[in-house]
Amino acid sequence: MDEREALFALYAGPLRTDGKTDFRQLARLSSGLSPASIANGINAAAMMAAKEDAAAVTQAHFQRALEQHLMGGPASGAHWAMSASDRQRIAVHEAGHALVAKLLKVGVVEKVSILKRGRALGVTLVTSDEDAMLQSEPELTARMTMLLGGRSAEALVLQTASTGAANDLERVSNLAYRMVTEFGFSKDIGPLLVNNCSKCHGATRQKNDLRLDSAEAVQKGGKNGPVFVAGKPEESPIFVRTTKPPGDADRMPAQGTLLTKKQTDMIKAWIAGGAKFD
């Protein structure tokens, strides 16, 4: 963050500005941008000011240049092509995102807009005060809640939800899946990696491999954790195991390996015969 703030001050130095530029805010808006991209943003802001015949480059010019880089420019005429009811719904939706982000301290709410940008009918721009490399479970939960805030606001204020939350639901679903399968945040499954182990262990995908899904858990009890048994063939085979059945330790596949159909049938037979996995 400090480095980007210094870069903005350096690149904006040769420009005539109004002396009120908030370089810290610009640094928040430019998270993840390279120095070259920041320089391009400064140049774009200067061009905007020149086209407007402005006396100086202002904070508004810098912000617009960065927002266009991050979100794309507003679609020409799209705002007025919307009906009044659509504009109201989008405003309620984006306000829901902003309020939840503020209340749960997800980040700094920089801007709320109901102008169409790309595929988005509205935008709530939330930035962070620091460049965090890691996120805790409560932070991820708060972000998911913020993403669902728009749909909840629609339901609360307008009594119905709409299709406008489709992208929010997709992002929440993906994040929730990763929290369970990659980050170990599920109390039922525990701290296990149940995502594509064919990638993390370098295993080769076999034609008859089965995917082991947490929804197919046979047992959740046991002091050593759960055992998962395959459901239907899928494109990403997974095997997660934390225990071995008594007397069959040598035949039990190692943790994290792919499970073939023969091995899956073997485990199912053990369970059908009353084998205990704790």
Number of C-alpha atoms within 10 A of each C-alpha: 19 12 10 21 17 14 17 23 17 11 16 20 10 8 12 12 16 11 10 9 19 15 19 17 18 20 24 21 21 24 17 13 16 11 15 9 14 23 17 16 25 23 17 19 23 23 15 19 19 13 9 9 10 12 11 15 24 20 19 13 21 24 21 17 23 23 18 14 17 14 14 16 15 19 13 11 10 12 18 10 10 13 10 11 9 15 18 14 23 25 21 23 29 25 21 24 26 26 16 20 22 15 11 15 15 21 17 17 17 15 13 16 16 22 21 20 19 12 10 14 21 21 21 19 19 18 19 18 14 12 12 8 5 6 8 10 12 10 14 16 17 18 21 19 18 25 24 20 24 28 26 21 23 24 15 13 13 14 9 12 17 13 8 18 18 11 13 17 16 12 14 20 13 11 17 18 15 16 17 21 21 17 18 17 18 15 8 13 20 16 15 19 20 22 22 19 19 17 13 11 11 9 13 12 17 12 11 13 24 26 25 28 20 20 10 14 15 15 15 16 13 12 10 14 18 23 24 24 25 27 15 12 14 14 12 16 28 27 28 24 20 16 19 20 16 10 8 9 11 9 11 15 16 16 14 21 19 26 25 20 17 12 17 20 14 14 19 16 12 15 16 9 9 9 14 13 21 17
